[in-house]
Amino acid sequence: MDIKNKTLVCGAGGFIGGHLVKRLKDEGYWVRGVDLKENEFGNMDADEFIIGDLRDPEVVKNVVTEDLDEVYQLAADMGGAGFVFTGDNDSDIMHNSALCNLHVLEEAKQKGIPKIFYSSSACMYPEYNQMDPDNPKCSEDSAYPADPDSEYGWEKLFSERLYLTYQRNHGIEVKIARFHNIFGPQGTWDGGREKAPAAICRKVALAEDGGTIEVWGTGEQTRSFLIVDECVEGVRRLMESGFSGPVNIGSDEMISIQNFTKMVIDISGKELSIKNIEGPTGVAGRNSDNALIKKKLDWAPSKPLRNGVEQTYKWIQEQIEKRESVSTKA
Ligand code: NAD
């Protein structure tokens, strides 16, 4: 296989970063990964993997080298609703993620890197357009007047603008995607940073047949969830296109959290009841608007949600079994 361009994936130890490294390797790229930690699920396909903190400009100087053709910046201090919406982690989220973006971009300018990808989030959309669970508005041009419902969203919006200034003032080609709830195998599934799909799969997998599982909020809140393979496909297509974005990368198959939970229960084959409890939930409704991605990339995610949920449920069940067999042996 031909060795293609040299790339750097920041956040390679994370969920989407790990899948992106694998995809780039499959395509024949030489890949350097950097992260605070190794990928906990062993997705370590990078040619070179550097453990480092991107808040430290010295680390960034060492990993952003002149020979790179592309950089993917996915490193962020992030998690699901239990991490992002409680308010307890707000200063870390803003400080840590902004520093990673500021340092990586400035170093990319110094080293003359031609192209850089930035992973923004649907959390930057204004809350006032997401109050009706049946009719949320998340078209790219609805971002302003800005009013994200979390500091995580405000940092993403700031950083989107930061990347665009480097394109405008320093000629770096910038690509920005707004991810909408990415899920799938090798994602965080417990520990407090997991997102709703993984948390619900875990609760269902752990429940005794005939039991009850708890779900945060009324369950009427709506979302769409995109399987990670299609997210990575969208990232690669955006990177190869002549379009900078920001553009949504998400599924437009909207579902209420209650119906999502019922889908997972159905996949499990168990009889379970759902108890709705108070908890952080985020906006009332959110769905990816895919008109722009279809227009600009002539492509949009299309895999049915259920396929991705089946895959993810099976993987989380395996993780639980592995953990149980380790604790029985110990
Ligand atoms: P993740 O938490 O699994 O990956 C992020 C990685 O960044 C982690 O491995 C973390 O260790 C690393 N990191 C954090 N701070 C760092 C630092 N100072 N130096 C080096 N590495 C650092 O999250 P993910 O789900 O893979 O998300 C990747 C990107 O996509 C993030 O920017 C996230 O905000 C964005 N995003 C994700 C989703 C989603 O649903 N997963 C949705 C919208 C946006």
Boltz pocket constraint, residues with backbone or C-beta under 6 A from the ligand:
constraints:
  - pocket:
      binder: B
      contacts: [[A, 10], [A, 11], [A, 12], [A, 13], [A, 14], [A, 15], [A, 16], [A, 17], [A, 34], [A, 35], [A, 36], [A, 37], [A, 52], [A, 53], [A, 54], [A, 55], [A, 73], [A, 74], [A, 75], [A, 76], [A, 77], [A, 78], [A, 79], [A, 96], [A, 100], [A, 119], [A, 120], [A, 121], [A, 122], [A, 178], [A, 179], [A, 180], [A, 181], [A, 182], [A, 183], [A, 188], [A, 195]]
      max_distance: 6.0
